[in-house]
Every structure is written in structure tokens, then in C-alpha cells.
């Protein structure tokens, strides 16, 4: 690829892309963030399932059994 290396922003991008240590750091942050989000989601689901206030929906309701058609 031919980048215009005289422009500072392209020099910065080239430095970021070609630096192995920065690439490893970015990959570690993305991977760690994904694993953290996964475990926080599982904790959120587990906390929601252990709540004491469960709502009970009865279906069909008694009103539907005695509904008269017009």
C-alpha cells in the first residue's frame, strides 16, 4: 500500500498498526472486555432468576371462559 507518509495522521496510523506491543494490548483489552461482558450478562440473568417477586400470569383468564359471542 502506498500511504502518503508525509501526513502526520497516516504516520500515526502506520505506527499503531505496525507496533506488535500495541496490537497485543488492544487485543487483550477487546478480549478481556468481551469476557467481562459475558460474565456480567450471566450474573444479571442469574440475579433476575433468583428474585422473590415472581409474577404469575394465568392464561386463559376466567373472563375468556365465559365470554359470549355477539
N, C-alpha and C positions, 0 to 999 in steps of 0.2 A: 504494500500500500504506500502511496505517496501522500504523506501528510505535509502540510505547509508548516515546517518546524520553526519558522521564524515567529509564529503567532504564539504568545505565552500560554493560552488555554490549551492548545494542542500539545505543547511541551509538557504541561501538567498531566493531561490525559495519558500521554505516552509513558510518563514516569509512573503513574499509578498502575497502568495495565502491565507494564514490564517489570514491576517490582515483586519478586516472589513472596517476600515477607508481608507486604500489604495485601496481596491476594489471599494468603493464608489467614490473615487477620479478618478480612472481610468474609471469607468462607466460614470461619469459626463463629463470627457474630451471627451470620444468617442461619447456620445450623443450630447454634445454641438458642437463638430466638424461636426457631421452629419447634424445637424440643420443649422449650419453656411454654409456648402457646399450647402445645399438645397436652402437657400435664395440667396446665391451668384449666383447660377445657374439660378434661376428665374430672378434675376436682369440682368444677362448677356443676357438672352433671351429677356427681355423687352427692353433693350438698343439696341439690334440688330433690333428689330421690329420698333423702332422709328427713324431710320436713314433716312436722306433725300435723299440719293443717292440710289434709288431703280433701279435695272437693269431690263429691260423689255426684255423678250425672246419671240419672236414671233415664233410660230410653227404652222403649217409648214411655212417655209420661201418661199418667192416668187420664188426662184430658183427651189424649188421642184415641183411647179406647172407646170413649162414649161420644165421640164426635158424630153428629148426624149430618148426612149429606143433604144438601138443599135441592 
